[in-house]
Amino acid sequence: MRTFIAVEVPDSAKDRIAQLINHLKTTGTDIKWVEPGNIHVTLKFLGNIETDRPAVIRDGLSAALDSADAFDLKLGRIGAFPDMNRPRVFWVSIEEGRSELIAMQQRIESELHARGFVREERPFSPHLTIGRVRSPRGISKLTDLVQDMTFATDPFTVKRAAVVKSDLKPDGPLYTVIDHVELE
């Protein structure tokens, strides 16, 4: 079962991101855009896990978030990995609540590592993926547009972390929340 841990994004923010993606699509760039309903902040990708592991994941997640308080996130600028000169992935940044999100992810990483999950080597970079570049067609038009854009959402409260199952389908992934742990 392909699984990850995520912070879910409310519909109001997904709607704003859908408007952004529709605007960016006008550039004709060869990008696989993320379906707005699938927008989330990945805290830890677990990969393919055995069907008996969700209980271990929940135990680790509960321990990691035991004394964690709910906090607000606000989305902001648009960027790309590895950078705007060689974009492979376009994303929306976390402008407020970033330090709380990083602390949350680090606690989750530690607790799950203690339970036998592989520790992520790369440093955590809080973001919401909105598109993946398929070819360089039209990319300069898109990067020019993005660099001059402003984007923001209203703040929203992070109240839980979700364990999400990802089923890869021909028309895109299907995400299903299989468990979650509430923040205080």
C-alpha positions as CSV (number, residue, x, y, z in Angstrom):
1,M,0.0,0.0,0.0
2,R,1.6,3.3,-1.2
3,T,1.3,5.7,1.7
4,F,2.3,9.2,3.0
5,I,1.6,11.5,5.9
6,A,0.1,14.9,5.0
7,V,-1.5,18.1,6.2
8,E,-4.8,18.5,4.3
9,V,-5.7,21.8,2.7
10,P,-9.2,23.2,3.1
11,D,-11.4,23.7,0.0
12,S,-11.1,27.5,0.2
13,A,-7.3,27.2,-0.4
14,K,-7.8,24.5,-3.0
15,D,-10.2,26.8,-4.9
16,R,-7.6,29.6,-4.9
17,I,-4.9,27.2,-6.1
18,A,-7.3,25.9,-8.8
19,Q,-7.7,29.5,-10.0
20,L,-3.9,29.9,-10.0
21,I,-3.4,26.7,-12.0
22,N,-6.0,27.7,-14.5
23,H,-4.2,31.0,-15.0
24,L,-0.8,29.2,-15.4
25,K,-2.2,26.8,-17.9
26,T,-2.8,29.7,-20.3
27,T,1.0,29.7,-21.0
28,G,0.7,26.3,-22.8
29,T,3.6,24.9,-20.9
30,D,4.0,21.1,-21.0
31,I,3.2,20.5,-17.3
32,K,1.3,17.8,-15.5
33,W,-0.8,20.0,-13.2
34,V,-2.0,18.6,-9.8
35,E,-5.7,18.2,-9.5
36,P,-6.9,20.8,-7.0
37,G,-8.6,18.1,-4.9
38,N,-5.2,16.3,-4.5
39,I,-3.4,19.4,-3.1
40,H,-1.8,18.7,0.3
41,V,1.5,19.3,2.2
42,T,3.5,16.0,2.3
43,L,5.1,15.6,5.7
44,K,6.6,12.2,5.1
45,F,6.5,9.8,2.1
46,L,6.4,6.2,3.4
47,G,6.3,4.5,0.1
48,N,4.9,1.0,-0.2
49,I,4.1,-0.4,3.2
50,E,2.8,-3.7,4.5
51,T,-0.9,-3.8,5.3
52,D,-0.1,-4.3,9.0
53,R,2.0,-1.1,9.2
54,P,-0.8,1.5,9.6
55,A,-1.1,0.7,13.3
56,V,2.6,1.3,13.7
57,I,2.3,4.6,11.8
58,R,-0.6,5.7,13.9
59,D,1.4,4.9,17.1
60,G,4.3,7.0,15.8
61,L,2.1,9.8,14.6
62,S,0.3,9.9,18.0
63,A,3.6,10.1,19.9
64,A,4.9,12.8,17.6
65,L,1.8,15.0,17.9
66,D,1.0,14.2,21.6
67,S,1.5,17.7,22.8
68,A,1.3,19.6,19.5
69,D,-1.1,22.5,19.3
70,A,-3.2,23.4,16.2
71,F,-1.6,26.3,14.2
72,D,-2.3,28.5,11.2
73,L,-0.8,28.2,7.8
74,K,-0.9,30.8,5.1
75,L,0.2,30.0,1.5
76,G,2.1,32.5,-0.5
77,R,4.6,32.8,-3.4
78,I,5.1,30.4,-6.2
79,G,8.5,28.7,-6.8
80,A,10.2,25.7,-8.5
81,F,12.5,22.9,-7.6
82,P,15.4,22.9,-8.1
83,D,15.1,26.5,-9.1
84,M,13.4,28.8,-11.7
85,N,16.3,28.4,-14.2
86,R,15.8,24.6,-14.3
87,P,12.3,24.0,-13.0
88,R,11.1,20.4,-12.6
89,V,8.4,20.9,-10.0
90,F,6.3,24.0,-9.4
91,W,5.0,24.7,-5.9
92,V,3.2,27.1,-3.6
93,S,5.2,28.1,-0.5
94,I,4.1,28.2,3.1
95,E,4.5,31.8,4.2
96,E,3.1,31.6,7.8
97,G,3.2,28.6,10.1
98,R,6.4,27.4,8.5
99,S,8.4,26.9,11.7
100,E,5.5,25.0,13.3
101,L,5.2,22.8,10.2
102,I,8.9,22.0,10.2
103,A,8.9,21.2,13.9
104,M,5.8,18.9,13.3
105,Q,7.6,17.1,10.4
106,Q,10.8,16.6,12.4
107,R,8.9,15.0,15.3
108,I,7.1,12.7,12.9
109,E,10.3,11.8,11.2
110,S,12.0,10.9,14.5
111,E,9.1,8.9,15.8
112,L,8.6,6.9,12.6
113,H,12.4,6.3,12.3
114,A,12.3,4.9,15.8
115,R,9.6,2.5,14.5
116,G,11.7,1.2,11.6
117,F,10.9,3.6,8.8
118,V,13.7,5.1,6.7
119,R,14.7,8.6,7.6
120,E,14.5,11.1,4.8
121,E,17.9,12.3,3.7
122,R,16.9,15.6,2.2
123,P,16.0,18.5,4.5
124,F,12.2,19.2,4.7
125,S,11.1,22.0,2.5
126,P,7.4,22.9,3.3
127,H,5.4,23.4,0.0
128,L,2.4,22.3,-2.0
129,T,3.3,20.8,-5.3
130,I,1.1,22.2,-8.1
131,G,2.7,20.9,-11.2
132,R,5.5,18.7,-12.7
133,V,7.4,19.7,-15.8
134,R,7.1,17.1,-18.6
135,S,9.1,18.9,-21.3
136,P,10.8,22.3,-21.7
137,R,8.1,23.5,-24.1
138,G,6.9,27.0,-23.1
139,I,8.8,26.9,-19.8
140,S,10.3,30.3,-20.1
141,K,6.9,31.9,-20.6
142,L,5.7,30.2,-17.4
143,T,8.7,31.2,-15.3
144,D,8.5,34.8,-16.5
145,L,4.8,34.8,-15.5
146,V,5.4,33.2,-12.1
147,Q,8.3,35.5,-11.2
148,D,6.0,38.6,-11.5
149,M,3.0,37.1,-9.8
150,T,1.7,37.6,-6.3
151,F,-0.3,34.8,-4.7
152,A,-1.8,34.3,-1.3
153,T,-4.6,32.5,0.6
154,D,-6.4,33.3,3.8
155,P,-4.8,31.6,6.7
156,F,-6.2,28.2,7.7
157,T,-5.8,26.1,10.8
158,V,-3.9,22.8,10.8
159,K,-5.9,20.6,13.1
160,R,-4.6,17.1,12.2
161,A,-2.1,15.1,10.3
162,A,-3.5,12.4,7.9
163,V,-2.2,9.1,6.8
164,V,-3.0,8.9,3.2
165,K,-3.2,5.9,0.8
166,S,-2.2,6.7,-2.8
167,D,-3.5,4.5,-5.6
168,L,-1.9,5.4,-8.9
169,K,-4.4,5.4,-11.7
170,P,-3.9,6.1,-15.5
171,D,-5.7,9.5,-15.0
172,G,-3.8,10.5,-11.9
173,P,-3.5,9.4,-8.3
174,L,-6.4,8.7,-6.0
175,Y,-5.8,9.7,-2.4
176,T,-7.8,8.2,0.5
177,V,-7.3,9.2,4.1
178,I,-7.0,6.0,6.0
179,D,-6.3,7.4,9.4
180,H,-5.5,10.7,11.1
181,V,-4.2,12.2,14.4
182,E,-5.8,15.4,15.8
183,L,-3.7,18.2,17.2
184,E,-4.7,19.8,20.5
